[in-house]
Amino acid sequence: MTNSVIEHMSDHSLAGKVALITGGASGIGRATALLFAREGASIVIADLNSQAGQAVAEEIAHQGGQAIFERADVTKTADCERVVQRTVLEFGGIHVLFNNAGIIRRASVLELTEEDWDRVMAVNVKSIFLLSRLVIPIMAKAGGGSVINMSSGWGLVGGPRAAAYCAAKGAVVLLTKAMAVDHGPQNIRVNCICPGDTDTGMLRNEAQQLGEPEDRFLAESARRPLGRVGRPDEIAQAALYLASDASSFVTGTALVVDGGGLAGSPS
């Protein structure tokens, strides 16, 4: 085996890196925490679900990795400060920030309450601002890092009865690009992922919000060229690419991972 092949195979390694993952207790966040840990990263999971979050940390430890859980509402400055402080205390720095926490409310602007609008914007957008302004100086001092923000296919195109969610995820795309411009000189790459429908608890909760049978809702969600919804581990692989040296010249990008959904649905 040639040295070039060996080097290529190691591009996705996160050995020696520390990754902070919000919304890491379930779904895409959980899958990413497990994958990053297998690739050698020390993991900090921030989530409101203490039982599930602690379970992920214990699963990583059982597999020989390093992980801690910190309960946090990432829309609150004090909680974000506590998570970042503990991460640095435990592991000495932060190399990867995955702003993954998110919620959806399926409603038009006529159906939304002001409280729901504010909560969707706070969880999906404000949390990125709060954590990034704390973490970026740490990354800059260490010589660089990778910030990954969670957007959506609906951050690039509109969708029905999802006004606040589309607004928030569209904001994430342009916030990502602005951050990439600002912090590229510090060797900090900032990208976002735009998944299509992925088989998570949040997707199934959408069916409940819309009052639709879950099986019918999932069947409709699968109407895309690959003929199925995504798996959390598939989105986690995209996050690994953006976190690792494999994407060393990639910043300001909205990476679509949606089974061809934005390319067009099958006839």
Phi, psi and omega per residue, in radians:
M1 nan 2.305 -3.085
T2 -1.371 2.773 3.112
N3 -1.064 -0.619 -3.113
S4 -1.114 -0.652 3.116
V5 -1.187 -0.746 3.133
I6 -1.067 -0.782 3.135
E7 -1.093 -0.686 3.135
H8 -1.111 -0.707 -3.109
M9 -1.151 -0.439 -3.087
S10 -1.611 0.015 -3.077
D11 -1.039 -0.537 -3.077
H12 -1.567 0.022 -3.133
S13 -1.142 2.448 3.043
L14 -2.022 0.390 -3.107
A15 -0.978 2.280 3.113
G16 1.439 0.006 -3.118
K17 -1.756 2.747 3.111
V18 -2.035 2.239 -3.102
A19 -2.105 2.215 3.042
L20 -1.787 2.133 -3.052
I21 -2.141 2.059 3.066
T22 -1.538 2.657 -3.061
G23 1.086 0.583 -3.020
G24 -1.518 0.079 -3.070
A25 -1.467 -0.283 -3.056
S26 -2.709 2.979 2.997
G27 0.996 -2.357 -3.099
I28 -1.111 -0.664 3.136
G29 -1.080 -0.782 3.111
R30 -1.097 -0.816 -3.133
A31 -1.051 -0.669 3.138
T32 -1.220 -0.726 3.103
A33 -1.025 -0.784 -3.138
L34 -1.134 -0.739 -3.133
L35 -1.178 -0.800 3.130
F36 -1.049 -0.699 3.132
A37 -1.123 -0.705 3.100
R38 -1.113 -0.477 3.128
E39 -1.553 0.129 2.974
G40 1.816 -0.015 -3.112
A41 -1.398 2.610 2.903
S42 -1.494 2.366 -2.935
I43 -2.022 2.375 2.940
V44 -2.070 2.137 -3.107
I45 -1.830 2.162 3.071
A46 -2.005 2.229 -3.087
D47 -2.884 2.814 3.050
L48 -1.436 -0.368 -3.088
N49 -1.541 1.670 -3.053
S50 -1.114 -0.761 -3.077
Q51 -1.125 -0.836 -3.124
A52 -1.207 -0.693 -3.133
G53 -1.128 -0.752 3.108
Q54 -1.135 -0.616 3.123
A55 -1.107 -0.675 3.111
V56 -1.154 -0.766 3.121
A57 -1.057 -0.717 3.134
E58 -1.194 -0.639 3.098
E59 -1.103 -0.732 3.099
I60 -1.114 -0.770 3.127
A61 -1.092 -0.692 3.128
H62 -1.085 -0.528 3.136
Q63 -1.542 0.108 3.069
G64 1.668 0.094 -3.135
G65 -1.662 -3.133 3.116
Q66 -2.025 2.207 -3.137
A67 -2.734 2.568 3.003
I68 -2.323 2.727 3.075
F69 -2.025 2.422 3.057
E70 -2.296 2.080 3.103
R71 -1.223 2.282 -3.089
A72 -2.757 2.492 2.895
D73 -1.687 1.840 -2.993
V74 -1.310 0.085 2.998
T75 -1.598 -0.023 -3.091
K76 -1.939 2.224 -3.111
T77 -0.989 -0.801 -3.088
A78 -1.079 -0.697 3.124
D79 -1.159 -0.728 3.122
C80 -1.100 -0.739 3.115
E81 -1.081 -0.715 -3.136
R82 -1.130 -0.736 3.140
V83 -1.109 -0.794 -3.109
V84 -1.160 -0.744 3.134
Q85 -1.078 -0.743 -3.142
R86 -1.184 -0.663 3.116
T87 -1.033 -0.822 -3.138
V88 -1.163 -0.679 3.131
L89 -1.109 -0.752 -3.076
E90 -1.347 -0.708 -2.949
F91 -2.136 -0.109 3.001
G92 1.576 -0.125 -3.135
G93 3.051 -3.076 3.091
I94 -2.450 2.110 -3.138
H95 -1.816 -0.492 -3.116
V96 -2.318 2.240 3.021
L97 -2.052 2.053 3.098
F98 -1.897 1.740 3.107
N99 -1.398 1.451 -2.988
N100 -1.785 -0.361 -3.072
A101 -0.979 2.396 3.134
G102 -2.885 2.723 3.058
I103 -2.424 2.843 3.095
I104 -2.348 2.507 2.976
R105 -2.190 2.047 -3.108
R106 -1.496 1.722 -3.108
A107 -2.875 2.605 3.007
S108 -1.384 3.024 3.114
V109 -1.110 -0.447 3.115
L110 -1.343 -0.409 -3.096
E111 -1.680 -0.382 -3.076
L112 -1.216 2.489 2.919
T113 -1.546 2.763 3.086
E114 -1.063 -0.642 -3.139
E115 -1.116 -0.735 3.122
D116 -1.155 -0.731 3.096
W117 -0.993 -0.854 -3.102
D118 -1.097 -0.700 -3.107
R119 -1.198 -0.740 3.125
V120 -1.083 -0.775 -3.141
M121 -1.170 -0.644 -3.110
A122 -1.193 -0.831 -3.100
V123 -1.212 -0.746 -3.008
N124 -1.476 -0.444 -3.053
V125 -2.134 -0.937 -3.077
K126 -1.020 -0.665 -3.121
S127 -1.057 -0.614 3.113
I128 -1.126 -0.781 3.093
F129 -1.049 -0.846 -3.064
L130 -1.095 -0.801 -3.097
L131 -1.310 -0.673 -3.105
S132 -1.115 -0.677 -3.111
R133 -1.219 -0.360 3.058
L134 -1.495 -0.654 -3.004
V135 -1.504 -0.633 -3.064
I136 -1.010 -0.723 3.085
P137 -1.074 -0.588 3.098
I138 -1.168 -0.772 3.100
M139 -1.104 -0.771 -3.101
A140 -1.070 -0.716 3.131
K141 -1.114 -0.545 -3.116
A142 -1.533 -0.077 3.088
G143 1.781 0.102 3.070
G144 2.463 3.139 -3.140
G145 3.021 -3.067 -3.125
S146 -2.289 2.172 3.027
V147 -1.877 2.235 3.129
I148 -2.108 2.136 3.137
N149 -1.868 2.510 3.129
M150 -1.628 1.953 3.007
S151 -1.849 -2.452 -3.073
S152 -2.947 2.807 2.946
G153 -0.988 -0.539 3.102
W154 -1.403 0.118 2.907
G155 -1.566 -0.148 -3.131
L156 -1.988 -0.495 3.051
V157 -2.365 2.760 3.140
G158 -1.420 2.797 3.087
G159 -2.422 2.826 -3.068
P160 -1.315 2.458 3.059
R161 0.855 0.855 3.122
A162 -2.605 0.720 -2.975
A163 -1.043 -0.864 -3.104
A164 -1.167 -0.708 -3.132
Y165 -1.120 -0.807 3.123
C166 -1.095 -0.725 3.113
A167 -1.079 -0.762 -3.113
A168 -1.164 -0.799 -3.078
K169 -1.262 -0.527 3.000
G170 -1.134 -0.676 3.083
A171 -1.092 -0.658 3.139
V172 -1.080 -0.691 -3.130
V173 -1.064 -0.827 -3.101
L174 -1.370 -0.508 3.001
L175 -1.084 -0.728 3.105
T176 -1.015 -0.832 -3.114
K177 -1.131 -0.721 3.134
A178 -1.124 -0.717 3.108
M179 -1.141 -0.662 3.123
A180 -1.079 -0.708 3.113
V181 -1.146 -0.782 -3.075
D182 -1.183 -0.646 -2.922
H183 -1.982 0.038 3.004
G184 -0.974 -0.739 3.124
P185 -1.052 -0.323 3.089
Q186 -1.647 0.191 -3.108
N187 1.093 0.587 3.073
I188 -1.922 2.050 3.131
R189 -1.598 2.402 -3.136
V190 -2.270 2.072 -3.125
N191 -2.369 2.881 3.033
C192 -2.307 2.736 3.099
I193 -1.892 2.383 3.108
C194 -2.067 1.489 -3.124
P195 -1.320 2.713 2.861
G196 -1.516 -3.018 -3.136
D197 -0.946 2.222 -3.084
T198 -2.203 2.484 -3.024
D199 -1.289 1.495 3.131
T200 -2.274 2.994 3.068
G201 -1.078 -0.569 -3.139
M202 -1.143 -0.698 3.126
L203 -1.110 -0.761 -3.138
R204 -1.176 -0.563 3.088
N205 -1.155 -0.501 3.088
E206 -1.064 -0.694 3.111
A207 -1.038 -0.724 3.124
Q208 -1.132 -0.756 -3.137
Q209 -1.066 -0.640 -3.112
L210 -1.516 -0.105 -3.134
G211 1.223 0.510 -3.129
E212 -1.847 2.603 3.030
P213 -1.048 2.376 -3.049
E214 -1.054 -0.725 -3.088
D215 -1.145 -0.675 3.114
R216 -1.201 -0.702 3.136
F217 -1.098 -0.761 3.140
L218 -1.178 -0.614 3.106
A219 -1.131 -0.715 3.090
E220 -1.156 -0.650 3.137
S221 -1.130 -0.447 -3.109
A222 -1.435 -0.033 -3.124
R223 -1.342 1.478 3.139
R224 -2.691 2.880 -3.030
P225 -0.894 -0.650 3.131
L226 -1.435 -0.097 2.976
G227 1.244 0.425 3.120
R228 -2.811 2.896 2.991
V229 -1.458 2.882 -3.136
G230 -1.393 2.901 3.027
R231 -1.861 2.565 3.121
P232 -0.950 -0.643 -3.116
D233 -1.172 -0.445 3.106
E234 -1.256 -0.640 3.074
I235 -1.257 -0.606 3.097
A236 -1.062 -0.624 3.114
Q237 -1.114 -0.626 3.077
A238 -1.150 -0.707 3.106
A239 -1.117 -0.687 3.107
L240 -1.068 -0.762 3.101
Y241 -0.991 -0.812 -3.093
L242 -1.265 -0.461 3.126
A243 -1.381 -0.450 -2.961
S244 -1.665 3.038 3.108
D245 -1.226 -0.184 3.091
A246 -1.074 -0.425 -3.127
S247 -1.936 0.606 -3.000
S248 -1.080 -0.335 3.118
F249 -1.988 0.395 -3.101
V250 -1.969 2.046 3.033
T251 -2.664 2.646 -3.119
G252 1.320 0.290 -3.037
T253 -1.739 2.500 2.958
A254 -1.832 1.765 -3.039
L255 -1.502 1.966 -3.127
V256 -1.489 2.198 3.125
V257 -2.313 1.500 -2.908
D258 -2.485 0.326 3.116
G259 1.092 0.391 3.124
G260 1.513 0.199 -3.074
G261 -1.021 -0.717 3.136
L262 -1.392 -0.248 3.077
A263 -1.306 -0.479 3.139
G264 2.389 2.478 3.133
S265 -1.398 2.639 3.095
P266 -1.072 2.606 -3.141
S267 -1.317 nan nan
